[in-house]
Amino acid sequence: MTFLLTLLFTFLLVSIALLVFWKLGPPVYRLERRNVIRLLEMVLDGSATDADWDVFTGVPIHYDPELADVQRRCIAIAEGDQGASKGRLFSSQGCEEIAAIVAELKAAEALKQKPDK
């Protein structure tokens, strides 16, 4: 009898868990422009870690073609960069290229937030 009750409660618990996961859907991690800008600023000031950079370059961006292009450009910069020093992810040339991308992103954000008259 104990075995049947345990089996029944286990079945109910698993069924409830599956129902909750089915209703909520899979977890989604979406990078937003402000997050990318903040990350690139952290790269420039030297506070970004390798893990931060790996998450940015490793998560595919399908929902924003412009942001996906920024990601590809950053990956190209990282591949072409010849090394950093003093705990930084990029050399001075790489940081200049990242700074240009940050400026572009901020300009695009300012245009999007500017009210149309």
C-alpha positions as CSV (number, residue, x, y, z in Angstrom):
1,M,0.0,0.0,0.0
2,T,2.8,2.4,0.8
3,F,4.4,1.7,-2.5
4,L,1.2,2.6,-4.4
5,L,0.8,5.8,-2.5
6,T,4.4,6.8,-3.1
7,L,4.0,5.9,-6.8
8,L,0.8,8.0,-7.0
9,F,2.3,11.1,-5.3
10,T,5.4,10.8,-7.5
11,F,3.2,10.6,-10.6
12,L,1.2,13.6,-9.4
13,L,4.3,15.7,-8.6
14,V,5.9,15.0,-11.9
15,S,2.7,15.7,-13.7
16,I,2.3,19.0,-12.0
17,A,5.9,19.9,-12.7
18,L,5.5,19.1,-16.4
19,L,2.3,21.1,-16.6
20,V,4.0,24.1,-15.0
21,F,7.0,23.9,-17.4
22,W,4.7,23.4,-20.4
23,K,2.7,26.5,-19.5
24,L,5.7,28.7,-18.7
25,G,7.8,27.6,-21.6
26,P,11.6,27.2,-21.7
27,P,13.7,29.9,-20.1
28,V,14.9,32.6,-22.6
29,Y,18.0,34.7,-22.2
30,R,17.8,37.8,-24.4
31,L,20.5,40.3,-24.7
32,E,19.2,43.8,-25.0
33,R,21.0,46.8,-26.4
34,R,21.4,48.5,-23.1
35,N,23.0,45.3,-21.7
36,V,25.4,45.1,-24.7
37,I,26.3,48.8,-24.3
38,R,27.0,48.2,-20.6
39,L,29.1,45.1,-21.3
40,L,31.2,47.0,-23.9
41,E,31.7,49.9,-21.5
42,M,32.9,47.3,-18.9
43,V,35.3,46.0,-21.5
44,L,36.6,49.5,-22.0
45,D,37.1,50.3,-18.3
46,G,38.6,46.9,-17.7
47,S,36.0,45.5,-15.3
48,A,34.6,42.9,-17.7
49,T,35.6,39.3,-17.2
50,D,36.3,36.5,-19.7
51,A,33.0,34.9,-18.6
52,D,31.1,38.1,-19.4
53,W,32.6,38.2,-22.8
54,D,32.0,34.5,-23.4
55,V,28.3,34.9,-22.6
56,F,28.0,37.8,-25.0
57,T,29.7,36.0,-27.8
58,G,28.2,32.6,-27.1
59,V,24.5,33.5,-27.0
60,P,23.0,33.7,-30.5
61,I,21.1,36.8,-31.2
62,H,18.2,36.1,-33.7
63,Y,15.7,38.7,-32.7
64,D,17.7,41.9,-33.6
65,P,19.7,41.8,-36.8
66,E,21.6,45.0,-35.9
67,L,22.6,43.7,-32.5
68,A,23.6,40.4,-34.2
69,D,25.8,42.4,-36.5
70,V,27.4,44.2,-33.5
71,Q,28.0,40.7,-31.9
72,R,29.7,39.5,-35.1
73,R,31.9,42.6,-35.3
74,C,32.9,42.2,-31.7
75,I,33.8,38.5,-32.3
76,A,35.9,39.6,-35.3
77,I,37.7,42.2,-33.2
78,A,38.4,39.6,-30.5
79,E,39.7,37.2,-33.1
80,G,42.0,39.8,-34.7
81,D,43.2,41.4,-31.4
82,Q,46.7,40.5,-30.6
83,G,46.3,40.4,-26.8
84,A,45.7,42.6,-23.9
85,S,47.6,43.6,-20.9
86,K,47.0,44.5,-17.3
87,G,43.9,42.4,-16.9
88,R,42.1,43.9,-19.9
89,L,40.4,41.8,-22.5
90,F,41.7,43.8,-25.5
91,S,44.7,45.8,-26.6
92,S,44.4,49.5,-27.1
93,Q,43.6,49.0,-30.8
94,G,40.8,46.6,-29.9
95,C,39.5,49.0,-27.3
96,E,39.4,51.8,-29.9
97,E,37.3,49.6,-32.1
98,I,35.0,48.6,-29.2
99,A,34.6,52.3,-28.3
100,A,33.5,53.0,-31.9
101,I,30.9,50.3,-31.6
102,V,29.7,51.7,-28.2
103,A,29.4,55.2,-29.8
104,E,27.3,53.8,-32.7
105,L,25.0,51.9,-30.3
106,K,24.5,55.0,-28.1
107,A,23.7,57.1,-31.1
108,A,21.2,54.6,-32.4
109,E,19.6,54.4,-28.9
110,A,19.4,58.2,-28.7
111,L,17.6,58.2,-32.1
112,K,15.1,55.6,-31.0
113,Q,14.3,57.4,-27.8
114,K,13.9,60.8,-29.4
115,P,10.2,61.5,-29.7
116,D,8.9,62.1,-33.2
117,K,7.2,65.5,-33.7
